[in-house]
Amino acid sequence: MLFSLASQAQSSPYCKYCFDVQKYSYSNEVEISNVYKTPSNSYTGSGTICADSEDRIYHLRDQEIEKWKLKGIPIKETHNYNQCDPLEIIKVINQDKKEQEERNRQREELRRRLIALSANQVGSQNDLNRRWAELENIRSDQLIDRSHTTLIQQVETFLATEQDRLEQLNKTKATTFEINNLKDLYQSLAKEVTVPSGWHYVAMIKRNRNAPVLLRKQIVYVSRNHITKYCYKQDQFRDYIASVNTGDIRKGNTLMDYNEELYDVYFIPFLRGDKRPEIRNPGKVIFWVNEPLMAQWKDQLEVYLNGVYLGRIHTSRTSAPGCEEGEAVKMNFIRPGTYPYKVQSVSGQYSKTGRLTVKPNGCTQQQIHLNLAQVSFWSSNQAMEGAELFIDGQLLGSLPLTKDGAPDCGSSQALNVVLPQGKHNCQLKKKTAEQALFSENIEVGTSSCQLKEIRSSMGLIAFETLWQEMPETTITVDGQPVGTISTENPRLEVAVSPGSHTYLIQSPELSKKGVSWRGTVTANPNDLSMVKLEALQFGKAMFYARKKLKKLVRIYDNGTYIGSLKKHFKKRRRPYCGQAGTVTVEKVPGNYVFIAKTKKRQWEIYVTIFPGKCNQVIVQNN
C-alpha cells in the first residue's frame, strides 16, 4: 500500500521540481544541487528555483550552470534528497478537501440568500432599502465567484424594477386624487358650454393603459366649438403645432385624438376671464440653392436655423420654391423676429452663415449662394495612380493615370471634384502606404473649371513578395517599422524622402529558419522603386537516437532549446521526418552547428541542410 501511495505522490500535482543554488563569498564558489521533488505548497527561499515539469527544470538548471561558467566561477554539484513524502501528501489532500467543502457550504448559503432577495414582491420602501443593503453585504463577501454573478444581476434587475413600480404607484395615487377632484369640479358646470374661438389653456387627462396621466397646462385652438389645433411644445424660437379634429365641446370637456392617443380635454381659464395664451401670428422659412454644380453636392449641405437642425438640401432650383413645397428644407410656426442661420457641409469643413427675418404670417424664402467651382486633379506619374484624394479630410475619389500630357478640364483622365471657392487642404494617400504622397493647401479660384497637376516631392518604395507561403513579416526602413507583408497582403508601398534608404525584412517565424532580408534602395522624387522578395525553399534536419539513451539529451540551435530526445528507434524502425520522439528543425539550405547536452556533458553536431530534403542525424550519448 505504501508503494502505491508513493507512486501517486510522484505524479501528483502537489509535488514540484526544484534545485538549490548557493553562492559562497569566502570561497568564490557556487554550489548547485541536483533536481529533487518537494511538496508544491512548501516554502522555498531565494536560492531555490522550481518548475512544474521535468523538462523545464533541467532547462533552467542548464541555464544557471551556463551563467556561472561564463563568469568564470567554479561550480560544485551536490545531491539533495526528494522531500515529497507520500504520507504528507495525503495529509495535505485531506486538509484541502475539508477547506474546499467548507467554502462550498458557505457559497451555497450565499446562493440561498440571493434567491430569497427576489423571491417575493417588495412591500414598502423600507423593505426595498433592506434588500439593497443585504445585496451589498453579499456582494462584498470574498467567497463570491462566477456562479453568483448571474444571480446578483438578476437580483439587481428585480430590485430596480420594484423601485420603479413603487415610484409609479406613488405618482399614480397622487395623480388619481387630482384627476378625481378635476372631474368633480366639472360635474357642477352647465350642461351645454360654448367655448369662444381662439387659443385656450386647458387641462388634459391622457388615457394611458396602466394609469391616467394628468397634463396640467396645455394649449389648444378652438374654432366653432371644435378643437382644431394642439400646441404640444413651445420655446423662445417657435411653437410646435399639430392639427387635430374633435366633435362639439360639451360640459366643459371633450375627447381629443392626437398621435394615436386619446385625451380628455377640460376647459378652465375662459370661464373666469383668464389670460389667453400668447401665440403671435407665426411665420415660415424655406431655404433654396440656385447652383449648376449642386448635383455633386447633393445631400452634403446641412441647414441650421437659430441652432436648430432643419435638414439637408437635395437639389438646385432656378427660382424660389413655394413655402408649402413638401421636399424643401423649411420650418413652420416660427415666432416673428430676426434669427441666425448656418449652412455647412457634412464634413464640417465648409460653412456659410447669415441672418434672416421672419415676418408675422409671412414666408421668408432664403437663397444660399455657394460659389462652387470644378477642379480637375491629374498626374502622369505611375506612383500616383490609384492614390486617394482627401480634401479638408474628406475622401473624394481616386486619381487616374494621365498618359498623354495635361488633359482637358473635366476629362475622364482626371479626378473631377466640386469645391467652394477659397483655400482647401489637399492630400493624396495610398491604401498600401501610411504616409501621404502629397500634402499642401490649394486655392480654388472663381473660374468654373480649373486644372491641378499633382507632383510629389516624395519617393515611393514598393515591397512585393513572390512567395506563396509568406507569413506576416515586418518591414523596417531606416530603423523605423513601416508595415507588414504576407501571402494575404503581398505588397506594401512606403513614401520616403528622396535618397538612399536601408531596409530590414524579418519575422519571428522566419528568424527560426535563419531567414531575413537586408538591403539598400534609392528613392527618387515623384517616382516608384521596387523591392521584390523571391520565393524561398527550405530543408529539414531530424535528430533521433538509434541506441537506448542512458540520459536525456537536449538539442540547442544557436543557443535556443528546440527539443529533447528520450526514446530510441531500432535499425528496422527508421523514423520519418517530424515523427514523435525525434527533434526536427526547418531552415534554409546551408551548413549549421547544433549543440547536444546532457546533465554532465555537451558536444557539437555538424549538419548540412539540403533544399527540399530531410537530413536524418543520429545522436548517441555513450
GINORUR-V146946 format. One record per residue. RES is the residue in one letter. PHI is phi in whole degrees, 0 to 359 (NA if undefined). PSI is psi in degrees with one decimal (* if undefined). BURIAL is # if it has 16 or more other ideal C-beta (glycine too) atoms within 10 Angstrom, else .. Layout:
BEGIN
res: (RES,RES)
phi: (PHI,PHI)
psi: (PSI,PSI)
burial: (BURIAL,BURIAL)
END
This chain:
BEGIN
res: (M,L,F,S,L,A,S,Q,A,Q,S,S,P,Y,C,K,Y,C,F,D,V,Q,K,Y,S,Y,S,N,E,V,E,I,S,N,V,Y,K,T,P,S,N,S,Y,T,G,S,G,T,I,C,A,D,S,E,D,R,I,Y,H,L,R,D,Q,E,I,E,K,W,K,L,K,G,I,P,I,K,E,T,H,N,Y,N,Q,C,D,P,L,E,I,I,K,V,I,N,Q,D,K,K,E,Q,E,E,R,N,R,Q,R,E,E,L,R,R,R,L,I,A,L,S,A,N,Q,V,G,S,Q,N,D,L,N,R,R,W,A,E,L,E,N,I,R,S,D,Q,L,I,D,R,S,H,T,T,L,I,Q,Q,V,E,T,F,L,A,T,E,Q,D,R,L,E,Q,L,N,K,T,K,A,T,T,F,E,I,N,N,L,K,D,L,Y,Q,S,L,A,K,E,V,T,V,P,S,G,W,H,Y,V,A,M,I,K,R,N,R,N,A,P,V,L,L,R,K,Q,I,V,Y,V,S,R,N,H,I,T,K,Y,C,Y,K,Q,D,Q,F,R,D,Y,I,A,S,V,N,T,G,D,I,R,K,G,N,T,L,M,D,Y,N,E,E,L,Y,D,V,Y,F,I,P,F,L,R,G,D,K,R,P,E,I,R,N,P,G,K,V,I,F,W,V,N,E,P,L,M,A,Q,W,K,D,Q,L,E,V,Y,L,N,G,V,Y,L,G,R,I,H,T,S,R,T,S,A,P,G,C,E,E,G,E,A,V,K,M,N,F,I,R,P,G,T,Y,P,Y,K,V,Q,S,V,S,G,Q,Y,S,K,T,G,R,L,T,V,K,P,N,G,C,T,Q,Q,Q,I,H,L,N,L,A,Q,V,S,F,W,S,S,N,Q,A,M,E,G,A,E,L,F,I,D,G,Q,L,L,G,S,L,P,L,T,K,D,G,A,P,D,C,G,S,S,Q,A,L,N,V,V,L,P,Q,G,K,H,N,C,Q,L,K,K,K,T,A,E,Q,A,L,F,S,E,N,I,E,V,G,T,S,S,C,Q,L,K,E,I,R,S,S,M,G,L,I,A,F,E,T,L,W,Q,E,M,P,E,T,T,I,T,V,D,G,Q,P,V,G,T,I,S,T,E,N,P,R,L,E,V,A,V,S,P,G,S,H,T,Y,L,I,Q,S,P,E,L,S,K,K,G,V,S,W,R,G,T,V,T,A,N,P,N,D,L,S,M,V,K,L,E,A,L,Q,F,G,K,A,M,F,Y,A,R,K,K,L,K,K,L,V,R,I,Y,D,N,G,T,Y,I,G,S,L,K,K,H,F,K,K,R,R,R,P,Y,C,G,Q,A,G,T,V,T,V,E,K,V,P,G,N,Y,V,F,I,A,K,T,K,K,R,Q,W,E,I,Y,V,T,I,F,P,G,K,C,N,Q,V,I,V,Q,N,N)
phi: (NA,297,296,296,296,297,296,294,294,296,256,285,290,279,251,223,264,217,212,254,235,230,257,257,286,288,250,50,226,248,251,240,278,286,281,225,257,211,305,294,265,284,285,235,280,292,266,250,245,231,207,269,234,291,301,295,291,291,296,296,293,299,297,295,295,297,298,287,295,297,278,76,262,298,241,247,264,239,254,229,283,299,246,271,290,302,294,294,298,299,297,296,298,296,295,298,297,298,295,293,297,294,296,297,297,293,295,295,296,298,297,295,296,295,298,294,294,245,284,217,291,287,271,207,294,296,297,296,298,297,291,299,297,296,296,297,297,291,299,278,291,289,274,297,229,298,294,270,300,297,297,298,297,295,294,301,297,298,293,296,296,295,299,298,296,295,296,295,296,294,297,298,298,293,294,299,297,291,296,297,296,297,294,297,300,279,292,267,282,296,291,242,232,249,267,299,294,130,272,219,278,220,254,233,241,278,281,282,297,280,205,295,245,265,249,283,227,246,236,228,249,250,222,56,64,234,275,246,221,229,271,277,199,221,215,291,264,202,252,259,240,240,275,225,211,229,279,299,277,232,54,78,214,208,256,242,253,223,54,63,235,259,230,271,253,243,270,240,300,296,293,246,76,291,296,279,297,269,243,257,36,296,248,228,226,224,252,209,228,244,213,301,270,294,303,280,250,300,61,255,247,259,247,234,236,55,84,262,288,257,148,246,281,263,224,262,230,268,215,293,280,284,290,262,293,288,271,284,276,209,212,251,56,265,294,304,155,252,227,279,229,215,242,223,286,300,289,83,277,238,210,221,239,184,228,223,244,259,261,302,57,253,234,264,257,262,271,255,260,267,56,272,218,266,239,253,269,214,203,262,273,298,296,272,299,83,294,271,264,246,248,54,84,254,288,245,153,248,275,280,265,266,262,243,75,294,277,287,297,90,291,288,277,234,265,259,228,250,228,291,296,126,272,218,275,241,224,241,227,249,298,272,225,282,276,284,281,210,206,195,271,241,250,264,274,267,292,291,216,226,265,224,276,259,234,261,276,271,257,235,249,251,260,221,258,258,271,279,236,277,287,295,234,273,249,241,242,55,83,246,298,241,152,227,230,198,298,288,234,281,226,223,249,233,273,224,287,299,129,270,223,263,224,224,237,202,210,303,294,285,296,297,263,75,243,198,238,232,179,231,223,257,254,252,298,59,218,243,245,251,233,255,258,289,294,250,237,246,230,229,233,242,259,207,254,270,248,297,275,283,222,296,247,253,251,235,244,54,86,258,292,242,156,233,253,241,259,232,240,288,302,280,241,294,286,264,295,91,293,301,97,249,240,241,230,245,211,289,303,157,260,224,240,252,245,251,226,240,294,246,210,214,209,266,234,266,226,252,255,254,297,72,235,243,275,269,243,272,248,225,247,268)
psi: (-40.4,-37.2,-38.5,-42.2,-39.7,-38.9,-39.2,-37.6,-34.9,-32.6,6.9,145.2,-6.5,-2.2,151.3,159.3,134.4,163.5,154.2,143.4,124.4,123.4,122.8,118.6,-32.2,-28.8,-1.6,49.3,148.0,132.2,120.3,123.7,169.9,172.5,130.0,166.2,146.2,155.2,140.0,-23.5,7.6,150.5,136.6,136.4,-175.9,-20.0,7.3,131.7,129.1,159.6,166.3,-13.8,154.6,-42.9,-44.0,-42.7,-35.8,-35.2,-43.1,-37.9,-39.7,-42.1,-40.4,-42.7,-43.0,-36.5,-46.2,-31.8,-40.5,-28.2,-5.1,22.6,130.8,144.9,130.6,121.9,128.2,169.4,137.0,127.2,150.3,136.4,10.4,77.9,126.9,-40.6,-36.9,-36.1,-43.9,-40.4,-43.0,-42.0,-45.6,-40.7,-41.1,-38.9,-43.7,-44.6,-38.5,-39.7,-40.4,-40.9,-41.1,-39.2,-42.9,-38.6,-38.1,-36.4,-40.2,-39.4,-41.5,-39.1,-38.9,-43.1,-38.2,-28.6,-28.5,20.3,-30.0,167.2,146.3,133.5,-33.1,175.0,-35.9,-41.3,-40.7,-44.1,-39.2,-40.5,-38.6,-42.9,-40.8,-39.3,-42.8,-37.6,-42.1,-40.9,-31.7,-5.1,136.3,-16.0,-0.1,130.0,-170.0,-29.8,-20.7,-16.3,-46.7,-41.5,-41.6,-43.9,-39.5,-41.3,-42.5,-45.3,-42.7,-47.4,-37.6,-40.1,-41.1,-36.4,-46.6,-39.5,-42.3,-42.7,-43.5,-35.7,-42.3,-42.1,-42.3,-39.3,-45.1,-42.8,-41.0,-39.6,-43.3,-40.3,-41.9,-39.1,-39.5,-43.4,-38.9,-36.2,-41.8,-8.8,-24.0,-2.6,167.7,150.9,-33.0,122.7,132.1,121.1,129.7,149.1,146.2,-171.9,141.9,147.6,138.8,164.1,141.8,146.7,114.0,125.8,79.1,148.4,-43.9,-50.3,144.0,147.6,127.3,124.4,109.7,-41.2,90.9,164.8,127.6,159.1,130.5,133.4,121.3,42.9,26.1,148.3,121.1,-22.0,149.0,118.5,95.7,-9.0,146.9,146.2,-174.5,-16.0,-42.4,169.3,135.1,107.0,135.7,146.5,134.2,172.9,127.5,171.1,-169.9,146.5,124.2,142.9,33.7,-1.9,161.3,173.4,126.1,137.4,115.1,127.8,41.3,25.3,146.6,136.4,135.5,122.6,127.6,121.8,125.9,-56.3,-42.8,-24.0,-27.2,12.3,27.6,168.0,145.7,151.0,144.4,91.9,109.0,90.5,66.4,153.8,-174.9,155.5,138.7,138.8,144.4,162.0,135.3,92.2,114.3,-31.7,11.6,-21.8,-37.8,-8.7,20.2,133.5,20.6,-6.7,122.5,139.7,131.6,135.9,119.6,34.7,-2.4,126.9,127.8,-32.3,-169.9,143.6,128.2,-42.6,164.3,148.8,154.9,-13.6,162.4,137.2,162.8,153.3,-11.8,3.6,133.1,-37.7,-4.7,160.8,114.5,172.2,137.5,168.5,48.4,135.7,136.1,140.2,-174.3,131.2,149.1,147.6,159.5,135.5,122.9,155.1,158.8,-36.2,-17.1,0.7,-22.1,134.2,153.8,132.0,162.9,-174.3,147.1,161.6,130.2,124.7,151.3,127.7,20.0,174.4,117.7,118.7,101.2,116.8,138.2,122.9,115.2,-30.3,59.7,154.2,150.4,133.3,129.7,110.9,135.2,158.7,139.8,6.6,125.0,-31.5,-23.1,-12.3,129.7,-1.5,142.6,134.4,124.6,122.2,119.3,37.6,-2.4,129.7,124.5,-11.1,-176.7,145.2,124.5,171.4,122.5,120.6,-28.8,58.7,-169.2,130.4,171.1,150.1,126.7,2.5,156.7,-13.2,4.4,163.7,113.1,124.3,157.4,125.8,150.3,151.0,145.2,-167.8,142.1,145.9,128.1,129.5,142.9,129.1,153.9,145.2,-29.1,2.4,134.9,-33.3,151.5,136.3,-26.5,133.5,115.5,165.6,136.2,154.9,120.8,118.2,-161.1,-12.7,152.5,-27.5,134.9,140.6,138.5,111.7,137.0,114.2,123.2,140.3,-6.4,156.1,161.0,127.9,126.1,120.7,127.0,132.2,138.1,5.0,129.4,-11.1,44.8,117.4,172.8,118.3,133.3,138.2,129.0,128.6,122.5,38.2,-1.0,126.0,132.2,-8.3,-171.0,157.6,158.0,-177.6,-38.7,-34.7,81.1,-2.7,137.6,128.0,135.6,126.1,126.1,167.4,153.6,145.2,-169.3,138.7,142.2,147.8,153.5,128.9,117.3,162.2,155.8,-38.9,-42.5,-28.7,-34.2,-26.3,6.8,31.0,130.4,161.2,130.5,148.7,-176.7,139.1,143.8,128.7,132.0,147.3,137.4,33.2,165.7,128.9,139.6,140.8,110.8,134.3,112.6,156.7,143.6,153.8,137.3,163.4,172.9,154.5,130.8,124.1,132.2,164.8,135.2,-34.0,162.6,130.6,134.6,-31.1,159.6,131.7,124.7,139.3,136.0,140.0,109.5,42.2,-5.8,127.5,127.0,-7.5,171.9,149.9,123.5,-40.8,171.0,161.2,129.0,166.7,-36.9,-7.9,58.8,127.6,160.7,162.8,125.2,0.8,148.8,139.1,-8.9,170.7,117.2,135.9,143.5,128.8,169.7,152.8,143.0,-177.0,134.7,157.3,120.1,158.3,130.1,136.9,143.7,-169.2,-30.6,-14.9,166.6,155.6,161.2,145.8,119.6,127.0,137.6,127.2,128.0,148.7,129.3,10.5,164.1,111.3,119.4,122.2,122.1,129.0,127.9,129.4,97.3,*)
burial: (.,.,.,.,.,.,.,.,#,.,.,#,.,#,#,#,#,#,#,#,#,.,.,.,.,.,.,.,.,#,#,#,#,.,#,#,#,#,#,#,.,#,.,.,.,.,.,#,#,#,#,.,.,.,.,.,#,#,#,#,#,#,.,#,#,.,.,#,.,.,.,.,.,.,.,.,.,.,.,.,.,.,.,#,#,#,.,.,#,.,.,#,.,.,.,.,.,.,.,.,.,.,.,.,.,.,.,.,.,#,.,.,#,#,.,.,#,#,.,.,.,#,.,.,.,.,.,#,.,.,#,.,.,.,#,.,.,#,.,.,.,.,.,#,.,.,.,#,.,.,#,#,.,.,#,.,.,#,#,.,.,#,.,.,.,#,.,.,.,.,.,.,.,.,#,.,.,.,#,.,.,#,.,.,.,#,.,.,.,.,.,.,#,.,#,.,.,.,.,#,#,#,#,#,#,.,.,.,.,.,.,.,#,.,.,.,.,#,#,#,#,#,.,.,#,#,#,.,#,#,#,#,.,#,.,.,#,#,#,.,#,.,.,#,.,#,.,.,#,.,.,#,#,#,.,#,.,#,.,.,.,.,#,#,#,#,#,#,.,#,.,.,.,.,.,.,#,.,#,.,.,#,#,#,#,#,#,#,#,.,#,.,#,#,.,.,#,.,.,#,#,#,#,#,#,#,.,.,.,#,#,.,#,.,.,#,.,.,.,.,#,.,#,.,.,.,.,#,#,#,#,#,#,#,#,.,.,.,#,.,#,.,#,#,#,.,.,.,.,#,.,.,.,.,.,#,.,#,.,.,.,.,#,#,#,#,.,#,.,#,.,#,#,#,#,#,#,#,#,#,#,.,#,#,.,.,#,#,#,#,#,#,.,#,.,#,.,.,#,#,.,#,.,.,.,.,#,.,#,.,.,.,#,#,#,#,#,#,#,#,.,.,.,#,.,#,#,#,#,#,.,#,#,.,.,#,#,#,.,.,.,.,.,#,.,.,.,.,.,#,.,#,.,#,.,#,.,#,#,#,#,#,#,.,#,.,#,.,.,#,.,.,#,.,#,.,#,.,.,.,.,#,#,.,#,.,.,.,.,.,.,#,#,#,#,#,.,.,.,.,#,.,#,.,#,.,#,.,.,#,.,.,#,#,#,.,#,.,.,.,#,.,#,.,.,#,.,#,#,.,#,.,#,.,.,#,.,#,#,#,#,#,#,#,#,.,.,.,#,.,.,.,#,#,#,#,#,.,.,.,#,.,#,#,#,.,.,#,#,.,.,.,.,.,#,.,.,.,.,.,.,#,#,#,#,.,#,.,.,.,.,#,.,#,#,#,#,#,.,.,.,.,.,.,#,.,#,.,#,.,.,.,.,#,.,#,#,.,#,.,#,.)
END
